[in-house]
């Protein structure tokens, strides 16, 4: 999430144009622990839900994890999985070259080490309406992009 304005609400990017937003939205992996307001979260999800999809079925659903008991348990499970995957990738045990120290590696390490304190995690899910296929999940990616752009427009950040 982006730094907050003095009111506690993130700085809204009223003057940003669509093309500028497309060109400047980045994956953000360092967050404050400030909560995301319900109205902002609703707006982010509303815009994410309007993303284009094959046959215009919008077969994506959003599962929001915040701070309840089940959300904390799910974040813990995800955090451990992300740490395990990143540690393997960083060490080069996935058949790739090991990551050397860099700003990206440091940012990713911080992200996985502090994942459970991320104020909101949104799982973008596919509602299957036909037999499984290699491209069936592609419809969720425009929803993810809309979600990140809406978050940016409201002064928040995120990562896929």
N, C-alpha and C positions, 0 to 999 in steps of 0.2 A: 504494500500500500504506500502511496506517496506521502510526503510530509503533510501534516495538517496545517490548516490556516489557524489564526488565533481563536476562531470560534469553535475549534475542534472538528470542523468539517473540512475535508480536503479541498484544496484549491480547484475550482471547476475551470475547465479550459473552454470558456465560452467562445473564444475567437478562433479556435483551431478549425481549419477547413478539413474536409474529408481527405483530400489528397495529401495534405500535410500529416494528418493522423496516420494514413496508410504508410507514409514514408518514415515516420518517426516512432511508431509504437515498437517497443523493445520488450524482450523477456526480462522481467524484474524478479530477482531472487532474494532480495533483502527487503524485509517488511518491518513496519512498526507493529506494535501489538494493539494499536487503536482499533476499536470495533468499526465495522462497516454498518452504517445506518440502514434500517429496514427499507426506507424509501429509495436509497441509492441501490441497494441490492435488488429491489423489485425492478427498478429501471434497467439495470444491467441485464437481468434475466429476461425482461420483456424484449429488449433489443436482440439478445442472443437467440431468442425463440423465433425471430422474424427472418432468420438466415435462409437463403435459398437451399433447396435440396432436390434430389432426383424426384421427379414426378410431383414436386411441391408438397410432399407428404409431411415434411418437418418431423422425421422419425426420431428426434432426439428428445431426451428428457434430462432434467437437471436435478441432481441430488446435492443438497447444500449441507455442508458440515460446518457447524459453528462451535458451540461450547457445551452442549448437553453430554450426558454420560456416554451415549452411543457414538456421538460425534467424536469425542475424545478417544474412545477405543478405536474407531476407524482411522483417525489421524495417526494414532500410535502405530497401528498395523502398516499403514501407508508409509509413515516415516521410516520404520525399520526396513521395509522393502526398498525404499529409495536409497537408504544408507548402504544396504548390502549391494545393490546394483551399482551405485556410484563407486564404492570401494573396489569392486571387481573391475570396473572400467578404469578407474584411476591406476590400479596396479597392472592393468594390461592382461587380466586373466580371461577376458572375453575374446581372445584372439586378436585384439587390437594393440597398438602401441600404447604403453603406459602414458598417462598425462603427466607432463612436467609442471612444476609450479608456474602459475600464471594468474592473471586477474580472473579469467573464466574459472579455472580450477578452484581458486579461493572462494569465488562467489558461489559455485556449486556446492562446495564443502559447507559453507555457511548455511545455505538453503537446506541441505539434508540434515545438518546438525540441529537446526531450529525449526524443522517442519511442523512439529506439534504446536508451536506458538503462532502459526499463521492464523489470522482471525477468521478467515472464511476459506474453505476449500469447496470448489464446485466440481463434482464429478459429472461429466457429460456422457450420457448413456445413449445407446442405440436401442430404439424400440423396433425389434425385428418384425417385418411384415411379409417376408418371403424366405425361401430356403437360404442357408448360409452360402456366401460366395466371397471371393477374394477382395471385392471392392465394396462390400456392403457398409462398411464403417465410414466410407468417404463422406457421407452426408453430415457427419458430426463436425468435420473440420471448418466449414463456413460458420457454424454456430459458435465454435471456439474462437474464431477470428472476430465475429461480432461481439462476443463476450469481452474479449480483450480490448477492442476498440471502445466499447461502451464504458468499460472500467477506466480506460485512459481519459475519455472525455469528462468523466466525473472526478478525475484527479487520483485514481487508484492505479496500481500496477498489478501485473500477474505474469504467470508463465504457463505454457501449455503442459 
